[in-house]
Amino acid sequence: MNRDWLSYKGLWALSLPSILASMLEPLSSIVDTALVGNYDTQMLAAMAVGVSIISSLTWMFNFLVHAPIQAISQKLGKKDFPRVVSLIKVTFLIALALGLILSIFLAPFRDYIYQFLSVDPKLYKQCDEYFLTRIYGHTFILLFMSALSILRGMAEVRTVLYIIGFTTLTNIILSYLGLYIFDGGLASVAAATIIANALGLLIALFLVLNQKSLKGLFIKSKIALEDAFHMGKNSLNVFMRSAFLTTSFFLATKVASSISIKALAAHQVILNLWLFASFFTDGIATSGNIIGGSLYGNKGHENLKEIFRKLLIMGAVVGVIFCILFLTANRFLIGLFTYDQSIYEMIKGVIVFLAIVQIPASIAYVYDGLVFGINRFDFLGKHMVIAFFTCFLPLIYLSFTYQSFLLLWSAIFSVGIYRLISNAYLINKTLKVSEL
């Protein structure tokens, strides 16, 4: 066991690169939103549709993020390097297959998706500019996600930070040049994301293949069926969790679109603020996944309770910081995305709730990482389904019925609160049993 994990200093040292990397991951989308929002409000609404669909696909397949971290951390903890290589191969094959399937089959049905989201037909052409470019290059996105997760599973968190920093900067520069210099419209903004991720993939792939402990094993080692089944089982559980979480955001976008174009644009701005805070906290959750995968059931298991407690406190601190930030600097933050005063007024009505819920939501995100670390993917999948039907669905229905933007975001908030309660129950129960 890494003894540094027993102290706050060591946990922050492990978490900080992941925090910065997680914070940078949505930064490209935030900057794109800001660039487009200050360029044209109608274009922002069109991009909100494309981002909603693409983000839904990314979240739906985020088992490519969580499952490899836990599995690879576990095998590295046992120094079973051939099995690590097997897991890497399985991860890349799943990502490649999913990317190609989505690229081939989703584009022909895009008009039906726009109709389901109640998109104004006037926006169809602009929606296509962004969506088609992104979907045809989505294979690179999934492969890049997988490569970063493999590196995280190896605890190469600083390396991941550097790669994400490079791709984020590349994306921002290319987006600005494409939109403001070359007047390439939304297609240029989408292309910037694809190119940046493809470059990041090449760098990450080179680093994975050149790991000292794994060199020479990629050709010799075959895929173990046990690894394929293990990854498949965990991936299915995370997929179910992600599918219902994604459906929640998808339905929220539909309701926002049904209210007005202004509401749809406001929803995109709030979503970026929400995701920025959640991705920040996700850096601490990643540490929980890495540590749990390395220690649970192995040497050092007896220290998990204390380590997990400290990680949860760290998550609460992050939640407090974002709560204060959203309460005191909301005008500045919203002004980064749009100059439209009517959109600001719409957002102002929910910003207090967004701020307050950051504290329990941040703790809930850390709990997610802890549950991943102890390999209880099944629990997360089951309880996301329960949260969807008992918390989200009733509130989103009321939001649609009364055309309420506040109820829309209350529905999203409620899922986070449920996750906090259910995950806390599982972790406390598991750690108590392990002490017996």
C-alpha positions in Angstrom: 0.0 0.0 0.0 1.1 3.6 -0.7 1.6 5.0 2.8 1.0 8.5 1.6 -2.7 7.6 1.1 -3.1 7.6 4.9 -2.7 11.4 5.1 -4.6 14.3 3.7 -1.4 15.5 2.1 -0.9 12.3 0.3 -4.6 12.1 -0.7 -4.5 15.6 -2.1 -1.3 14.8 -3.9 -3.1 11.9 -5.6 -6.3 13.8 -6.1 -5.1 17.2 -7.2 -3.9 16.0 -10.7 -7.2 14.2 -11.2 -9.1 17.2 -9.9 -7.3 19.5 -12.4 -7.7 17.0 -15.2 -11.4 16.5 -14.4 -11.8 20.3 -14.2 -10.2 20.6 -17.6 -12.3 17.9 -19.3 -15.5 20.0 -19.4 -13.5 23.2 -20.0 -13.5 22.7 -23.8 -17.3 22.5 -23.8 -17.6 25.5 -21.5 -15.3 27.6 -23.7 -17.2 26.4 -26.8 -20.5 27.4 -25.2 -19.0 30.8 -24.3 -17.6 31.4 -27.8 -20.8 30.4 -29.5 -23.1 32.1 -27.0 -21.3 35.4 -27.5 -21.5 34.8 -31.3 -25.1 34.0 -31.8 -27.9 33.0 -29.4 -29.8 30.9 -32.0 -26.5 29.1 -32.7 -26.1 28.4 -29.0 -29.5 26.8 -28.8 -28.6 24.6 -31.8 -25.4 23.6 -30.2 -27.2 22.8 -27.0 -29.2 20.1 -28.9 -26.0 18.6 -30.3 -24.1 18.7 -27.0 -27.1 17.1 -25.2 -27.1 14.2 -27.6 -23.3 13.7 -27.7 -23.0 14.2 -23.9 -25.8 11.6 -23.5 -23.8 9.1 -25.6 -20.6 9.8 -23.7 -22.3 9.4 -20.3 -24.1 6.3 -21.4 -20.8 4.6 -22.2 -18.9 6.0 -19.3 -18.3 2.4 -18.1 -15.2 3.0 -20.3 -14.1 5.4 -17.6 -15.0 3.6 -14.4 -14.7 -0.1 -15.1 -11.0 -0.1 -16.4 -9.8 2.0 -13.5 -11.1 -0.5 -10.9 -10.1 -3.6 -12.8 -6.6 -2.4 -13.8 -5.9 -1.0 -10.3 -6.9 -4.4 -8.8 -4.6 -6.4 -11.2 -1.7 -4.1 -10.7 -2.1 -4.4 -6.9 -1.6 -8.1 -7.4 1.2 -7.5 -10.0 -0.7 -9.7 -12.5 0.7 -7.8 -15.6 -0.5 -10.2 -18.3 -4.1 -9.8 -17.1 -3.5 -6.0 -17.1 -2.7 -6.2 -20.8 -5.7 -8.4 -21.4 -8.0 -5.8 -19.7 -6.4 -3.0 -21.8 -7.1 -4.9 -25.0 -10.7 -5.6 -24.0 -11.3 -1.9 -23.1 -10.0 -0.7 -26.5 -12.0 -3.3 -28.4 -15.2 -2.3 -26.7 -14.6 1.4 -27.3 -13.8 0.9 -31.0 -16.8 -1.3 -31.6 -19.2 1.2 -29.9 -17.7 4.1 -31.7 -18.2 2.5 -35.1 -21.7 1.3 -34.4 -22.8 4.8 -33.3 -21.2 6.5 -36.3 -22.9 4.2 -38.7 -26.4 3.9 -37.2 -27.2 7.1 -35.3 -26.8 9.7 -38.0 -29.7 8.5 -40.2 -32.2 8.9 -37.3 -31.1 12.4 -36.2 -34.3 14.0 -37.5 -36.4 11.8 -35.2 -34.2 12.7 -32.3 -34.7 16.4 -33.0 -38.4 15.9 -33.2 -38.4 14.1 -29.9 -36.5 17.0 -28.3 -39.1 19.4 -29.7 -36.4 21.3 -31.6 -37.6 24.2 -33.8 -37.3 23.1 -37.4 -35.5 26.4 -38.1 -32.6 25.0 -36.0 -32.3 21.7 -37.9 -29.6 22.9 -40.3 -27.4 24.3 -37.6 -28.0 21.3 -35.4 -26.7 19.1 -38.2 -23.6 21.2 -38.6 -22.5 20.3 -35.1 -24.1 16.9 -34.5 -23.0 15.1 -37.7 -19.4 16.3 -37.3 -19.3 15.1 -33.7 -21.0 11.7 -34.3 -18.8 10.8 -37.2 -15.7 11.4 -35.1 -17.1 9.9 -31.9 -14.9 6.8 -32.1 -11.9 9.0 -31.3 -13.7 10.4 -28.3 -14.5 6.9 -26.8 -11.0 5.6 -27.5 -9.5 8.7 -25.9 -11.7 8.2 -22.8 -10.6 4.6 -22.6 -6.9 5.4 -22.9 -7.1 8.0 -20.1 -8.9 5.5 -17.9 -6.2 2.9 -18.4 -3.6 5.5 -17.4 -5.7 6.4 -14.3 -5.9 2.7 -13.4 -2.1 2.7 -13.4 -2.2 5.8 -11.1 -0.6 7.9 -13.8 -2.8 10.8 -12.8 -0.2 13.5 -13.5 0.3 12.1 -17.0 -3.5 12.3 -17.6 -3.5 15.9 -16.4 -0.8 16.9 -19.0 -2.6 15.1 -21.8 -5.9 16.7 -21.0 -4.3 20.1 -20.7 -2.8 19.7 -24.1 -6.1 18.6 -25.8 -8.1 21.2 -24.0 -5.8 24.0 -25.2 -5.8 22.6 -28.7 -9.6 22.4 -28.7 -10.0 26.0 -27.5 -7.5 27.4 -30.1 -9.0 25.5 -33.0 -12.6 26.4 -31.9 -11.8 30.1 -31.8 -10.0 30.0 -35.2 -12.7 28.0 -36.8 -15.6 30.2 -35.6 -14.2 33.7 -35.4 -11.3 33.7 -38.0 -12.5 31.3 -40.7 -16.3 31.7 -40.0 -16.7 27.9 -40.1 -19.9 27.8 -38.0 -20.8 25.1 -35.6 -19.1 22.4 -37.8 -15.7 24.0 -37.1 -16.4 24.0 -33.4 -17.3 20.3 -33.5 -14.2 19.5 -35.7 -11.9 21.2 -33.2 -13.1 18.7 -30.5 -12.6 15.7 -32.7 -9.1 16.8 -33.8 -8.0 17.6 -30.2 -9.2 14.2 -28.9 -7.6 12.3 -31.8 -4.2 13.9 -31.0 -4.7 13.1 -27.3 -5.4 9.5 -28.1 -2.2 9.1 -30.0 -0.2 10.5 -27.1 -2.0 8.4 -24.5 -1.7 5.2 -26.6 2.0 5.7 -27.0 2.4 6.0 -23.2 0.3 3.0 -22.4 2.2 0.8 -24.9 5.6 2.0 -23.4 4.8 1.2 -19.8 7.9 -0.6 -18.4 6.1 -3.3 -16.6 4.0 -4.1 -19.7 6.5 -3.8 -22.5 6.7 -6.9 -24.6 3.4 -8.3 -23.2 1.0 -6.7 -25.7 1.9 -9.2 -28.5 2.4 -12.2 -26.3 -0.6 -11.9 -24.0 -4.0 -13.0 -25.2 -7.4 -11.7 -24.1 -8.6 -13.8 -21.1 -12.2 -14.7 -21.3 -12.6 -14.1 -17.6 -11.5 -10.5 -18.1 -13.9 -10.1 -21.0 -16.8 -11.4 -18.8 -15.7 -9.3 -15.8 -15.5 -6.2 -17.9 -18.8 -7.1 -19.6 -20.6 -7.6 -16.3 -19.4 -4.4 -14.7 -19.9 -2.5 -18.0 -23.5 -3.6 -18.2 -24.2 -2.4 -14.6 -22.5 1.0 -15.3 -24.3 1.2 -18.6 -27.7 0.8 -16.9 -26.7 3.5 -14.4 -25.4 5.8 -17.1 -28.4 5.0 -19.4 -30.9 6.3 -16.8 -28.7 9.2 -15.8 -28.4 10.1 -19.5 -32.1 9.7 -20.0 -32.6 12.2 -17.2 -30.5 14.9 -18.9 -32.0 14.0 -22.2 -35.6 14.5 -20.9 -34.5 17.7 -19.1 -33.3 19.1 -22.4 -36.6 18.1 -24.1 -38.5 19.9 -21.4 -36.3 23.0 -21.6 -36.8 23.0 -25.4 -40.6 22.8 -24.9 -40.6 25.9 -22.7 -38.7 28.2 -25.1 -35.5 28.7 -27.1 -34.4 31.0 -24.3 -35.0 28.3 -21.8 -33.0 25.8 -23.9 -30.1 28.3 -24.1 -30.3 28.9 -20.3 -30.4 25.2 -19.6 -27.1 24.8 -21.6 -25.4 27.5 -19.5 -26.5 26.0 -16.2 -25.6 22.5 -17.4 -22.1 23.7 -18.1 -21.8 25.2 -14.6 -23.2 22.0 -13.0 -20.9 19.7 -15.0 -17.9 21.9 -14.2 -18.5 21.5 -10.5 -19.2 17.8 -10.8 -16.2 17.0 -12.9 -14.0 18.9 -10.4 -15.3 16.7 -7.5 -14.9 13.6 -9.8 -11.2 14.0 -9.4 -11.5 13.0 -5.7 -13.9 10.2 -6.7 -11.3 8.9 -9.1 -8.8 8.6 -6.2 -11.4 6.6 -4.3 -11.8 4.3 -7.3 -8.0 3.8 -7.6 -7.4 3.3 -3.9 -10.4 1.0 -3.5 -9.4 -1.1 -6.5 -5.8 -1.4 -5.1 -6.6 -2.1 -1.5 -10.1 -3.7 -1.2 -9.4 -7.4 -0.5 -5.7 -6.9 -0.7 -3.0 -5.8 1.8 -3.9 -2.5 3.3 -7.6 -3.2 3.4 -7.8 -2.4 7.1 -7.0 1.3 6.3 -9.9 1.8 3.8 -12.3 3.2 6.4 -10.0 6.0 7.4 -9.0 6.8 3.8 -12.6 6.8 2.6 -13.6 9.2 5.5 -10.9 11.6 4.5 -11.9 11.5 0.9 -15.5 12.3 1.8 -14.4 15.3 3.9 -12.4 16.5 0.9 -15.5 16.2 -1.3 -17.5 18.3 1.2 -14.8 21.0 1.1 -15.0 21.2 -2.7 -18.9 21.4 -2.4 -18.6 24.3 0.0 -16.2 26.2 -2.3 -18.6 25.8 -5.3 -21.6 26.8 -3.2 -19.9 30.1 -2.2 -18.7 30.6 -5.8 -22.2 30.2 -7.3 -23.8 32.4 -4.7 -21.3 35.3 -4.9 -20.1 35.3 -8.5 -23.1 34.1 -10.5 -23.5 37.3 -12.6 -19.9 37.0 -13.7 -20.1 33.3 -14.4 -23.3 33.6 -16.4 -21.8 36.6 -18.3 -19.1 34.3 -19.6 -21.6 32.4 -21.6 -24.2 35.0 -22.8 -24.9 38.7 -23.1 -28.7 38.1 -23.2 -30.3 39.6 -20.1 -33.4 37.5 -20.4 -31.4 34.3 -20.2 -29.6 35.7 -17.1 -33.0 36.4 -15.4 -34.1 32.8 -16.2 -30.9 31.4 -14.7 -31.1 33.6 -11.7 -34.2 31.8 -10.6 -32.4 28.5 -10.0 -28.8 29.6 -9.2 -29.4 29.6 -5.4 -30.6 26.0 -5.6 -27.7 25.1 -7.8 -25.3 26.6 -5.2 -26.9 24.9 -2.1 -27.1 21.5 -3.6 -23.4 21.5 -4.4 -22.4 20.3 -0.9 -24.5 17.1 -0.8 -23.9 16.5 -4.5 -20.1 16.7 -4.2 -20.2 14.1 -1.3 -22.4 11.9 -3.5 -19.9 12.0 -6.3 -17.1 10.9 -4.0 -19.3 8.1 -2.7 -19.7 7.0 -6.4 -16.0 6.6 -6.6 -15.8 4.6 -3.4 -18.6 2.3 -4.6 -16.7 1.7 -7.9 -13.5 1.0 -5.9 -15.1 -1.8 -3.9 -16.4 -3.3 -7.1 -20.2 -2.8 -6.4 -21.1 -1.7 -9.9 -24.4 -3.6 -9.6 -25.5 -1.5 -6.6 -25.0 1.8 -8.6 -26.9 0.5 -11.5 -29.9 -0.7 -9.5 -30.2 2.4 -7.4 -29.9 4.8 -10.4 -33.0 3.1 -11.8 -34.8 3.6 -8.4 -33.8 7.3 -8.3 -35.0 7.8 -11.9 -38.5 6.5 -11.2 -39.0 7.7 -7.7 -37.3 11.1 -7.8 -36.6 12.4 -11.3 -39.6 11.2 -13.3 -42.4 12.7 -11.1 -40.6 16.1 -10.9 -39.7 16.3 -14.6 -43.4 15.5 -15.4 -44.5 18.4 -13.2 -42.0 20.6 -14.9 -43.3 19.8 -18.3 -46.9 20.2 -17.2 -46.4 23.6 -15.6 -43.6 24.7 -18.0 -41.4 25.3 -14.9 -37.7 25.8 -15.3 -37.2 25.6 -11.5 -38.9 22.2 -11.3 -36.8 21.0 -14.2 -33.6 21.5 -12.2 -35.2 20.3 -9.0 -35.7 17.0 -10.8 -31.9 16.8 -11.6 -31.0 17.9 -8.0 -33.2 15.1 -6.5 -31.2 12.3 -8.2 -28.0 13.6 -6.5 -29.6 13.6 -3.1 -30.9 10.0 -3.5 -27.4 8.9 -4.6 -25.9 10.4 -1.5 -28.2 8.5 0.8 -28.0 5.1 -1.0 -24.2 5.1 -1.5 -23.6 6.2 2.1 -25.7 3.2 3.3 -23.7 0.7 1.1 -20.2 2.0 2.1 -20.9 2.1 5.8 -22.4 -1.4 5.7 -19.5 -2.8 3.7 -16.8 -1.3 5.9 -18.6 -2.5 9.1 -18.8 -6.1 7.7 -15.1 -6.0 6.7 -14.1 -5.1 10.3 -15.8 -8.3 11.7 
